[in-house]
Amino acid sequence: MMADREPAASPGLRPGRWAYDRGEFVPASDARLPLSTQALHYGIGVFEGIRAYRSAHGLFLFRAHDHYERMIRGCRMLRIPLPGKPSELVDLTVELLRRNAHSEDAYVRPVGYKLSLLPGMPPGVFLSGLSDAMSILTYSLPTQRLGAGVRCGISSWRRPPRDTLPAQAKITGGYVTGALASDEARAAGHDDAILLDRSGNVAEAITANVFIIRDGHLVTPPTTGDLLPGITRDTLLTLVREAGLPVTEQPVSPADLFSADEVFLCSTGKGVVPVLAISGRDIGTGAIGPVTTEVHALYEAVTTMPGGPHAGWLTSVMETP
Ligand SMILES: Cc1ncc(COP(=O)(O)O)c(C=O)c1O
């Protein structure tokens, strides 16, 4: 279906919402990009997904500084200068969230990208000789509770190796693999897909990292592999170590998945998501397991508890009543 010319009903573009666009705050649905935008044609952009959680204590961004550090490193690789240090980008985000006054949990989507050819540059695929841009959208997105869990397929699309597509950043063009995997998974009746790397080991899910549990021991593939070093993954590694649960970063094979007692996915957008079946085979008992439940509770507590031991992970979005 071709889009019409009216602003789409995309999250973040609702009338009344603000966006940060190329140096200024603008009504989100008014922002426009030229048809020649380089990032549209060649996928040269880096984005992030950041959460703001609302609790009785107010609205708090979670690990926003770490997300912007990852984004800045990715943008450096693509020669995209961003308009500030991580702390300045966090400040911009706080200002945008204040303007948008979300009454529930919110999702923040910054993207830095290549915009236009500079005068004298011929058309083509480059990283320099181009103008750069950055925008930020925010939208309301309630946090998924532990929920019903998901059923995954194993994708026939492999996660591109890091010498083909850098794995450390959320590079816009790289998400075509995820879109193909998602389409395939949905057509087969699955909710999500697990992508293998070139050697046949588990890389990650479409937009999430993977953990398995065997005899109470958590295992997740190492970040030296072809996977995004997820901030939720890192958060969970920290929390489970503090809780005294055994955890190792080591390669995970499809056989490890099928024989695991529990499997879960984790990401900023979705939190901790139990996987109940893979390729039609139940994982463990086929129900949400005790370790996944415990890890979910640890994550929920840290994202909503500004006074806790990880208070430094939370940034207050002070709103005027
Ligand atoms: C490909 C991919 N892997 C893993 C993740 C999880 O990363 P994070 O926990 O930083 O959100 C994401 C997040 O969207 C992702 O896109």
The ligand as an ORCA input file, in Angstrom:
! r2SCAN-3c Opt
* xyz 0 1
  C      19.470     -6.080     16.760
  C      19.247     -5.780     18.205
  N      19.815     -6.583     19.126
  C      19.647     -6.360     20.449
  C      18.867     -5.303     20.897
  C      18.729     -5.044     22.381
  O      19.491     -3.895     22.720
  P      19.122     -2.955     23.937
  O      19.027     -3.824     25.135
  O      20.246     -1.993     24.016
  O      17.811     -2.315     23.610
  C      18.262     -4.454     19.977
  C      17.429     -3.327     20.445
  O      16.547     -2.864     19.799
  C      18.469     -4.687     18.596
  O      17.913     -3.886     17.675
*
